[in-house]
Amino acid sequence: MRVDPHVNSIAQLAAEIDVIHQQAVNEYTPLVEGILRTRSQDTRQIDQTLDDLLSFCCFEPALDLYRRLCRHYWDIDPVATASHVYAYRTTWDADEGRH
């Protein structure tokens, strides 16, 4: 049976995306862990990290980092945290808007 070359191309792209997602988690894990460990209150750093992580939240380990950082941020700035949660929901929540 002959495999469609488009299927192979799509499979290759999917594999490359997985690698990029894992690289992002590898890069952001120490940053998030550092913020949590030091109980950082640096709102600029936290906001920037959440903004950057949002792009990778379709990947469960990145979403876990995002959630952990949001939980930390809630006690510092609940309004900003709520906007990050809303950004996640409008970007990634497939059930949003379905009733």
N, CA, C and O atoms as a MOPAC input file, in Angstrom:
PM7 MOZYME 1SCF
protein

 N      0.84100 1    -1.17600 1     0.00000 1
 C      0.00000 1     0.00000 1     0.00000 1
 C      0.89100 1     1.24500 1     0.00000 1
 O      1.84500 1     1.34600 1     0.77100 1
 N      0.56800 1     2.15300 1    -0.85100 1
 C      1.33400 1     3.38800 1    -0.98600 1
 C      0.77800 1     4.45100 1    -0.03400 1
 O     -0.43000 1     4.68000 1     0.02700 1
 N      1.68300 1     5.09200 1     0.70400 1
 C      1.28200 1     6.13400 1     1.64900 1
 C      1.34300 1     7.48400 1     0.95700 1
 O      2.32000 1     7.80100 1     0.27900 1
 N      0.31800 1     8.26000 1     1.12900 1
 C      0.24500 1     9.60200 1     0.55800 1
 C      1.38700 1    10.45100 1     1.13200 1
 O      1.54900 1    10.51000 1     2.35100 1
 N      2.17600 1    11.10500 1     0.28000 1
 C      3.28800 1    11.92100 1     0.77800 1
 C      2.82200 1    13.07600 1     1.66600 1
 O      3.58300 1    13.55100 1     2.50900 1
 N      1.59900 1    13.52400 1     1.48800 1
 C      1.07300 1    14.59400 1     2.34100 1
 C      0.91400 1    14.11100 1     3.77800 1
 O      1.12600 1    14.87000 1     4.72300 1
 N      0.54200 1    12.85200 1     3.93300 1
 C      0.40100 1    12.28000 1     5.27100 1
 C      1.76000 1    12.26900 1     5.96300 1
 O      1.86200 1    12.61100 1     7.14100 1
 N      2.79300 1    11.87900 1     5.23800 1
 C      4.13500 1    11.88400 1     5.81700 1
 C      4.57300 1    13.29200 1     6.18900 1
 O      5.18300 1    13.49200 1     7.23900 1
 N      4.27100 1    14.26300 1     5.34800 1
 C      4.62900 1    15.65500 1     5.63500 1
 C      3.92000 1    16.16000 1     6.88100 1
 O      4.51900 1    16.84000 1     7.71400 1
 N      2.65300 1    15.82700 1     7.00300 1
 C      1.88400 1    16.25200 1     8.17100 1
 C      2.42200 1    15.58000 1     9.42500 1
 O      2.54700 1    16.22000 1    10.46800 1
 N      2.73800 1    14.30500 1     9.33000 1
 C      3.29400 1    13.58700 1    10.47900 1
 C      4.63400 1    14.18900 1    10.89500 1
 O      4.91800 1    14.31000 1    12.08700 1
 N      5.44800 1    14.56400 1     9.92500 1
 C      6.73800 1    15.17400 1    10.22700 1
 C      6.54200 1    16.53100 1    10.91300 1
 O      7.22900 1    16.83900 1    11.88700 1
 N      5.61700 1    17.33000 1    10.41200 1
 C      5.32900 1    18.62500 1    11.04300 1
 C      4.82800 1    18.44600 1    12.47200 1
 O      5.22700 1    19.19000 1    13.36800 1
 N      3.96500 1    17.47400 1    12.68800 1
 C      3.45300 1    17.20900 1    14.03100 1
 C      4.58100 1    16.81700 1    14.97500 1
 O      4.60700 1    17.25300 1    16.12600 1
 N      5.50400 1    16.00500 1    14.50000 1
 C      6.64900 1    15.60800 1    15.32000 1
 C      7.52000 1    16.81500 1    15.65500 1
 O      8.00900 1    16.93500 1    16.77800 1
 N      7.71500 1    17.69900 1    14.69500 1
 C      8.51300 1    18.90000 1    14.93100 1
 C      7.83400 1    19.82800 1    15.94200 1
 O      8.50300 1    20.44300 1    16.77200 1
 N      6.52000 1    19.92400 1    15.87000 1
 C      5.78300 1    20.74200 1    16.83200 1
 C      5.92600 1    20.16300 1    18.23400 1
 O      6.09500 1    20.90900 1    19.19800 1
 N      5.85900 1    18.84600 1    18.35300 1
 C      6.05800 1    18.20200 1    19.65500 1
 C      7.42700 1    18.53800 1    20.23000 1
 O      7.55500 1    18.80000 1    21.42600 1
 N      8.44200 1    18.53100 1    19.38600 1
 C      9.80000 1    18.86300 1    19.83600 1
 C      9.84600 1    20.30900 1    20.33300 1
 O     10.44100 1    20.58900 1    21.37400 1
 N      9.22800 1    21.21600 1    19.60200 1
 C      9.20200 1    22.62900 1    20.00100 1
 C      8.47200 1    22.79400 1    21.33300 1
 O      8.92800 1    23.54000 1    22.19900 1
 N      7.36000 1    22.11300 1    21.50000 1
 C      6.62400 1    22.19400 1    22.76900 1
 C      7.48200 1    21.69600 1    23.92300 1
 O      7.50700 1    22.31300 1    24.98800 1
 N      8.17900 1    20.59500 1    23.72400 1
 C      9.02500 1    20.05800 1    24.79100 1
 C     10.17900 1    21.01100 1    25.09300 1
 O     10.54200 1    21.19100 1    26.25500 1
 N     10.75300 1    21.61800 1    24.06600 1
 C     11.82000 1    22.59700 1    24.28200 1
 C     11.30500 1    23.77600 1    25.10100 1
 O     12.00300 1    24.26400 1    25.99000 1
 N     10.10500 1    24.22900 1    24.81300 1
 C      9.52600 1    25.34200 1    25.57500 1
 C      9.37600 1    24.96400 1    27.04500 1
 O      9.70800 1    25.75300 1    27.92900 1
 N      8.88200 1    23.77000 1    27.30400 1
 C      8.73800 1    23.32200 1    28.69200 1
 C     10.10500 1    23.24000 1    29.36000 1
 O     10.25500 1    23.63200 1    30.51700 1
 N     11.09800 1    22.73500 1    28.64200 1
 C     12.44700 1    22.65900 1    29.20400 1
 C     12.99500 1    24.04000 1    29.53900 1
 O     13.69800 1    24.20400 1    30.53700 1
 N     12.67900 1    25.03000 1    28.71500 1
 C     13.14700 1    26.40300 1    28.94700 1
 C     12.37500 1    27.08900 1    30.07600 1
 O     12.97000 1    27.78400 1    30.90000 1
 N     11.07400 1    26.89900 1    30.11500 1
 C     10.25000 1    27.63300 1    31.07600 1
 C     10.15800 1    26.98100 1    32.45000 1
 O      9.85700 1    27.66700 1    33.42700 1
 N     10.40700 1    25.69000 1    32.55300 1
 C     10.31700 1    25.03600 1    33.85900 1
 C     11.24600 1    25.67700 1    34.88800 1
 O     10.78200 1    26.00900 1    35.97900 1
 N     12.53700 1    25.86900 1    34.59700 1
 C     13.39200 1    26.49300 1    35.61900 1
 C     12.95800 1    27.92200 1    35.96100 1
 O     13.08200 1    28.35100 1    37.10900 1
 N     12.46100 1    28.64400 1    34.98700 1
 C     12.00700 1    30.01300 1    35.22600 1
 C     10.80000 1    30.02000 1    36.16600 1
 O     10.77700 1    30.76000 1    37.14900 1
 N      9.80500 1    29.19900 1    35.86000 1
 C      8.61100 1    29.12600 1    36.70900 1
 C      8.97900 1    28.59900 1    38.08800 1
 O      8.53400 1    29.14300 1    39.09800 1
 N      9.78100 1    27.55100 1    38.14000 1
 C     10.20000 1    26.99900 1    39.43300 1
 C     10.92000 1    28.05300 1    40.27100 1
 O     10.71700 1    28.12800 1    41.48300 1
 N     11.75300 1    28.86100 1    39.63500 1
 C     12.45900 1    29.92300 1    40.34300 1
 C     11.50800 1    30.97000 1    40.90000 1
 O     11.66600 1    31.41400 1    42.03700 1
 N     10.52800 1    31.36300 1    40.11000 1
 C      9.52900 1    32.33500 1    40.57500 1
 C      8.78400 1    31.77500 1    41.77900 1
 O      8.57600 1    32.47800 1    42.76800 1
 N      8.38600 1    30.51800 1    41.69500 1
 C      7.63400 1    29.90000 1    42.78500 1
 C      8.50500 1    29.68900 1    44.01900 1
 O      8.07600 1    29.95700 1    45.14100 1
 N      9.72000 1    29.21200 1    43.81000 1
 C     10.62400 1    28.92800 1    44.92800 1
 C     10.95400 1    30.19100 1    45.72100 1
 O     10.99400 1    30.16500 1    46.95100 1
 N     11.19100 1    31.29200 1    45.01300 1
 C     11.56500 1    32.54400 1    45.67900 1
 C     10.35300 1    33.37700 1    46.07400 1
 O     10.48600 1    34.43700 1    46.68600 1
 N      9.16400 1    32.88300 1    45.71500 1
 C      7.91900 1    33.62200 1    45.96900 1
 C      7.99700 1    35.02800 1    45.38000 1
 O      7.58400 1    36.01200 1    45.99500 1
 N      8.53500 1    35.08300 1    44.18400 1
 C      8.73300 1    36.35800 1    43.49700 1
 C      7.42800 1    37.14000 1    43.37700 1
 O      6.36100 1    36.57600 1    43.13600 1
 N      7.54600 1    38.43300 1    43.54900 1
 C      6.41300 1    39.34700 1    43.38900 1
 C      6.62400 1    40.25000 1    42.17300 1
 O      5.91900 1    41.24400 1    42.00000 1
 N      7.59000 1    39.89800 1    41.34000 1
 C      7.93100 1    40.69600 1    40.16000 1
 C      6.83000 1    40.53000 1    39.11100 1
 O      6.83900 1    39.58100 1    38.32700 1
 N      5.88900 1    41.46200 1    39.11200 1
 C      4.72000 1    41.32700 1    38.23800 1
 C      5.08900 1    41.37300 1    36.76300 1
 O      4.44700 1    40.71600 1    35.94400 1
 N      6.10500 1    42.13400 1    36.42000 1
 C      6.51200 1    42.17800 1    35.00000 1
 C      7.02800 1    40.82000 1    34.53800 1
 O      6.67800 1    40.34200 1    33.45900 1
 N      7.86200 1    40.21000 1    35.36800 1
 C      8.40200 1    38.89800 1    35.00900 1
 C      7.28800 1    37.85400 1    34.94100 1
 O      7.25500 1    37.03500 1    34.02200 1
 N      6.38900 1    37.88300 1    35.90200 1
 C      5.30000 1    36.90700 1    35.92400 1
 C      4.37600 1    37.10800 1    34.72200 1
 O      4.01400 1    36.14500 1    34.04600 1
 N      3.99800 1    38.35700 1    34.46000 1
 C      3.14800 1    38.63600 1    33.29500 1
 C      3.80700 1    38.17900 1    31.99800 1
 O      3.16500 1    37.54800 1    31.15900 1
 N      5.08000 1    38.49700 1    31.83900 1
 C      5.79200 1    38.12500 1    30.61200 1
 C      5.87300 1    36.61000 1    30.46600 1
 O      5.68700 1    36.07300 1    29.37500 1
 N      6.15000 1    35.92900 1    31.57100 1
 C      6.24800 1    34.47100 1    31.53200 1
 C      4.90200 1    33.85400 1    31.16500 1
 O      4.84200 1    32.93400 1    30.34900 1
 N      3.83300 1    34.35200 1    31.75900 1
 C      2.50200 1    33.83900 1    31.42000 1
 C      2.14800 1    34.13600 1    29.96500 1
 O      1.59300 1    33.28400 1    29.27200 1
 N      2.46800 1    35.34000 1    29.50500 1
 C      2.21000 1    35.68000 1    28.09800 1
 C      2.95300 1    34.73000 1    27.16000 1
 O      2.39300 1    34.26100 1    26.16900 1
 N      4.20500 1    34.45400 1    27.47600 1
 C      5.01300 1    33.56700 1    26.63700 1
 C      4.51200 1    32.12500 1    26.69100 1
 O      4.44400 1    31.45000 1    25.66400 1
 N      4.16600 1    31.65900 1    27.87900 1
 C      3.69900 1    30.27800 1    28.03600 1
 C      2.36300 1    30.02400 1    27.34800 1
 O      2.08600 1    28.90000 1    26.92800 1
 N      1.54600 1    31.04200 1    27.23200 1
 C      0.21600 1    30.86600 1    26.64200 1
 C      0.28000 1    30.19500 1    25.27400 1
 O     -0.59500 1    29.40200 1    24.92700 1
 N      1.29500 1    30.50700 1    24.51100 1
 C      1.42800 1    29.92900 1    23.16500 1
 C      1.60100 1    28.41500 1    23.17700 1
 O      1.36100 1    27.75200 1    22.16800 1
 N      2.01600 1    27.87100 1    24.31500 1
 C      2.32000 1    26.44500 1    24.39600 1
 C      1.32200 1    25.66900 1    25.25100 1
 O      1.53300 1    24.48600 1    25.51700 1
 N      0.24900 1    26.30700 1    25.68100 1
 C     -0.68800 1    25.66900 1    26.60600 1
 C     -1.51900 1    24.54900 1    25.98900 1
 O     -2.30800 1    23.91500 1    26.69000 1
 N     -1.35900 1    24.29700 1    24.70600 1
 C     -2.00900 1    23.12300 1    24.10900 1
 C     -1.25200 1    21.85300 1    24.49100 1
 O     -1.73000 1    20.74300 1    24.25600 1
 N     -0.07400 1    22.02300 1    25.08000 1
 C      0.78600 1    20.92100 1    25.52000 1
 C      0.64800 1    20.82700 1    27.03700 1
 O      0.97300 1    21.77600 1    27.75000 1
 N      0.17400 1    19.70100 1    27.52500 1
 C     -0.18900 1    19.53800 1    28.93800 1
 C      0.90000 1    19.97900 1    29.92500 1
 O      0.57100 1    20.66000 1    30.89600 1
 N      2.17300 1    19.62900 1    29.73000 1
 C      3.18200 1    20.09500 1    30.68700 1
 C      3.31600 1    21.62200 1    30.72400 1
 O      3.59000 1    22.18900 1    31.78200 1
 N      3.12800 1    22.28500 1    29.59500 1
 C      3.16500 1    23.75300 1    29.57100 1
 C      1.93500 1    24.31600 1    30.27600 1
 O      2.03400 1    25.30200 1    31.00700 1
 N      0.79600 1    23.70200 1    30.06400 1
 C     -0.42200 1    24.13100 1    30.74500 1
 C     -0.26600 1    23.98800 1    32.25400 1
 O     -0.74000 1    24.83700 1    33.00900 1
 N      0.38800 1    22.93100 1    32.69500 1
 C      0.63700 1    22.74400 1    34.12600 1
 C      1.47900 1    23.89700 1    34.68200 1
 O      1.17700 1    24.42200 1    35.75400 1
 N      2.52500 1    24.29100 1    33.96400 1
 C      3.34200 1    25.43000 1    34.39600 1
 C      2.49600 1    26.69700 1    34.45700 1
 O      2.59500 1    27.46600 1    35.41300 1
 N      1.67700 1    26.91200 1    33.45300 1
 C      0.80700 1    28.09100 1    33.38000 1
 C     -0.13500 1    28.13500 1    34.58200 1
 O     -0.28800 1    29.17700 1    35.22000 1
 N     -0.75400 1    27.01600 1    34.88300 1
 C     -1.68400 1    26.95400 1    36.01500 1
 C     -0.97600 1    27.20800 1    37.33900 1
 O     -1.47400 1    27.94500 1    38.18900 1
 N      0.17900 1    26.59700 1    37.50600 1
 C      0.92100 1    26.78900 1    38.75400 1
 C      1.30700 1    28.24900 1    38.94700 1
 O      1.21300 1    28.78400 1    40.05200 1
 N      1.73800 1    28.88700 1    37.87200 1
 C      2.13000 1    30.28800 1    37.96400 1
 C      0.90400 1    31.17900 1    38.20200 1
 O      0.99400 1    32.16100 1    38.93900 1
 N     -0.21800 1    30.85500 1    37.60000 1
 C     -1.44900 1    31.61300 1    37.85500 1
 C     -1.87100 1    31.49700 1    39.32100 1
 O     -2.29200 1    32.48300 1    39.92500 1
 N     -1.76000 1    30.31200 1    39.88500 1
 C     -2.12000 1    30.13700 1    41.30500 1
 C     -1.24400 1    31.01500 1    42.19200 1
 O     -1.72800 1    31.63300 1    43.14100 1
 N      0.04000 1    31.06500 1    41.87900 1
 C      0.97400 1    31.92000 1    42.62800 1
 C      0.60000 1    33.39400 1    42.45400 1
 O      0.58300 1    34.15500 1    43.42200 1
 N      0.30700 1    33.78300 1    41.23600 1
 C      0.04500 1    35.18300 1    40.89700 1
 C     -1.26600 1    35.68600 1    41.50300 1
 O     -1.41500 1    36.88100 1    41.75700 1
 N     -2.21000 1    34.77800 1    41.73300 1
 C     -3.52100 1    35.16600 1    42.23900 1
 C     -3.40800 1    35.99500 1    43.52300 1
 O     -4.11400 1    36.99200 1    43.67000 1
 N     -2.53800 1    35.60400 1    44.44500 1
 C     -2.38000 1    36.32700 1    45.70700 1
 C     -1.69000 1    37.67400 1    45.52400 1
 O     -1.80000 1    38.54500 1    46.38700 1
 N     -0.99800 1    37.85400 1    44.43400 1
 C     -0.28000 1    39.10000 1    44.16800 1
 C     -1.18700 1    40.08700 1    43.43600 1
 O     -1.28200 1    41.25200 1    43.82100 1
 N     -1.84900 1    39.61900 1    42.38500 1
 C     -2.69600 1    40.49400 1    41.56500 1
 C     -3.82200 1    39.66900 1    40.94100 1
 O     -3.68100 1    39.16100 1    39.82900 1
 N     -4.94100 1    39.53900 1    41.66300 1
 C     -6.03300 1    38.70700 1    41.14200 1
 C     -6.63500 1    39.22300 1    39.83200 1
 O     -7.09200 1    38.42700 1    39.01100 1
 N     -6.64000 1    40.52400 1    39.63000 1
 C     -7.20500 1    41.06800 1    38.38900 1
 C     -6.34300 1    40.67100 1    37.19400 1
 O     -6.86300 1    40.22500 1    36.17100 1
 N     -5.03500 1    40.83300 1    37.32200 1
 C     -4.12800 1    40.44100 1    36.23600 1
 C     -4.20000 1    38.93300 1    36.00000 1
 O     -4.18900 1    38.47300 1    34.85800 1
 N     -4.27200 1    38.17300 1    37.08800 1
 C     -4.36400 1    36.72100 1    36.95200 1
 C     -5.63900 1    36.33500 1    36.21200 1
 O     -5.61600 1    35.46600 1    35.34100 1
 N     -6.73800 1    36.97400 1    36.55500 1
 C     -8.00600 1    36.68400 1    35.87300 1
 C     -7.90000 1    36.97500 1    34.38000 1
 O     -8.49100 1    36.26200 1    33.56900 1
 N     -7.15700 1    38.00900 1    34.01200 1
 C     -7.00400 1    38.30000 1    32.57800 1
 C     -6.17900 1    37.22000 1    31.88900 1
 O     -6.41900 1    36.91000 1    30.72200 1
 N     -5.21500 1    36.64600 1    32.59300 1
 C     -4.43900 1    35.54100 1    32.01400 1
 C     -5.30000 1    34.28500 1    31.88200 1
 O     -5.19400 1    33.56000 1    30.89300 1
 N     -6.14100 1    34.03200 1    32.86300 1
 C     -7.05700 1    32.88700 1    32.78300 1
 C     -8.01800 1    33.08200 1    31.60800 1
 O     -8.28700 1    32.14400 1    30.85800 1
 N     -8.52700 1    34.28800 1    31.45400 1
 C     -9.41900 1    34.58900 1    30.33400 1
 C     -8.68900 1    34.40500 1    28.99900 1
 O     -9.25200 1    33.86600 1    28.04600 1
 N     -7.44200 1    34.85400 1    28.94200 1
 C     -6.65400 1    34.68600 1    27.71200 1
 C     -6.50100 1    33.20600 1    27.37900 1
 O     -6.61500 1    32.81100 1    26.21900 1
 N     -6.24300 1    32.39000 1    28.39700 1
 C     -6.14700 1    30.94400 1    28.15900 1
 C     -7.47500 1    30.41100 1    27.61200 1
 O     -7.50600 1    29.69200 1    26.61300 1
 N     -8.54400 1    30.77000 1    28.27300 1
 C     -9.85500 1    30.23700 1    27.87200 1
 C    -10.22800 1    30.63700 1    26.45400 1
 O    -10.75000 1    29.81800 1    25.69800 1
 N     -9.96900 1    31.87800 1    26.08600 1
 C    -10.33600 1    32.31100 1    24.73600 1
 C     -9.40300 1    31.73700 1    23.67300 1
 O     -9.77500 1    31.63100 1    22.50400 1
 N     -8.19400 1    31.37000 1    24.08100 1
 C     -7.23200 1    30.81100 1    23.13100 1
 C     -7.37000 1    29.29900 1    22.99200 1
 O     -7.33700 1    28.77400 1    21.88000 1
 N     -7.52300 1    28.59900 1    24.10700 1
 C     -7.40500 1    27.14500 1    24.08100 1
 C     -8.63400 1    26.36000 1    24.50900 1
 O     -8.73700 1    25.18100 1    24.17000 1
 N     -9.55600 1    26.94800 1    25.22600 1
 C    -10.67900 1    26.17600 1    25.75200 1
 C    -11.68000 1    25.88600 1    24.63800 1
 O    -12.41100 1    26.77700 1    24.20500 1
 N    -11.70700 1    24.65800 1    24.18600 1
 C    -12.56400 1    24.25300 1    23.06200 1
 C    -14.04400 1    24.34300 1    23.40600 1
 O    -14.87500 1    24.48400 1    22.50800 1
 N    -14.38800 1    24.26400 1    24.68000 1
 C    -15.78900 1    24.30600 1    25.08100 1
 C    -16.31300 1    25.72800 1    25.22000 1
 O    -17.52200 1    25.93300 1    25.33100 1
 N    -15.43000 1    26.69800 1    25.21700 1
 C    -15.83900 1    28.09600 1    25.37000 1
 C    -16.78400 1    28.48500 1    24.23700 1
 O    -16.49200 1    28.25300 1    23.06400 1
 N    -17.88900 1    29.06100 1    24.59000 1
 C    -18.83300 1    29.53300 1    23.58700 1
 C    -19.82400 1    28.48500 1    23.11700 1
 O    -20.73400 1    28.79600 1    22.34900 1
 N    -19.66500 1    27.25600 1    23.56300 1
 C    -20.61600 1    26.19900 1    23.18800 1
 C    -21.64900 1    26.05200 1    24.28400 1
 O    -21.30900 1    25.91300 1    25.45900 1
 N    -22.90300 1    26.08300 1    23.89700 1
 C    -23.97100 1    25.92700 1    24.89600 1
 C    -25.01900 1    25.01400 1    24.35600 1
 O    -26.01100 1    24.74400 1    25.03300 1

